[in-house]
Amino acid sequence: MIYRSDRYGNQISQLGYGCMRFSKKGTSIDFEKAEKEVLLAIKQGVNYFDSAYIYPGSEECLGRILDKNHCRDKVYIATKLPQYLMRSAAAVEKTFNEELSRLRTNYIDYYLMHMFTDYAEWEHLKALDIENWIARQKENGRIRNIGFSYHGDTEMFLKILNAYDWDFCQIQYNYLDEHTQAGRRGLRAAADKGIPVIIMEPLRGGKLVRLPDKATKALAECGKGYTPVELALRWLWDQPEVTCVLSGMNSEDMVNENISIACKANKGQFTEEDFKIVEQIKLIIREREKVGCTGCRYCMPCPKGVDIPGNFYYYNLMYMEKKSPARFEFAQNMGIRKEPGFASQCIGCGKCETHCPQKISIREKLKEADRALRPLPYKIGINIARQVMIHSTK
């Protein structure tokens, strides 16, 4: 296994184990199966295990495995505070204690504020005296490193990144999401501050495993012998700013395959031909796009706060993948922000179009995107979610 350092010199396996997707037996996690897979990963050098309070049964299963097999001291545990559910300082303390109990440990190596999308969420936590709470937990050793996981746009990521002395962060990042969410710009900004970056969704929920036939053929013809998984993981591990890549492994074959790649893929190994095949596959995947937006952001900022690249990204995603998941992701990552950036905020001034290198009819396409992304049921659902989430941060 290849290891990469955090900001304090701890050696983290560059492949991390995502514990959200443990296999189920009926409605519960299949403990015996998960145990075999986790122990197989530990035996081969994986030492970073990522869970969360809201992953059903995950913390309890992981804690039981580590306790039963006496290997807590061989791994780093990462888990998350559901910050969107916190209404008081007492709730924070209660939730954290429950997580320690589930995990059968008296400390967490890497503790995250779960799923930030807006700076207002951090302000809400500060109002609950979270900074002093974190300081106390670090002082008494119950938390070793503090960080956050993120879903949102780049600008908001940078604002949260610079708001506190974080020890690490976690972002969604893969070759399709290179310039969306925190993106490459966010990755490099964190690295410039010496903040380790943990990568989630490296295969975009399996979308980069099940490539279109045309892309699969192009990959086979490139002569490198890469599987779709290996190409996607190598693209990430080629970047020195990446500390650890999480994979939600739920079979021994998957564990062995990912570890095999992780033991030979390293920084700076990607060749010009490798980058070319990635770009070729991206073009094939995007053949079904509705808007030729590259995410360059020359159109930004919009005077009315419309997130133009964000709207186009999720509009395209509906046709590159599936409509319902894309709409849900749009609602989750854009809809519940304090300042949402909806296309309906456009007043048609046309300022954006004068700066667009692709000469996109932005005003017209924004109307199309809004109709597609927010049909009436979604519009109602987003409005309800906004009322609940924004009220909770006041």
Summary of the structure (lengths in Angstrom):
residues: 394
radius of gyration: 21.2
end to end distance: 45.7
largest distance: 63.9
contacts: 1287
relative contact order: 0.11
helix: 49%
strand: 13%
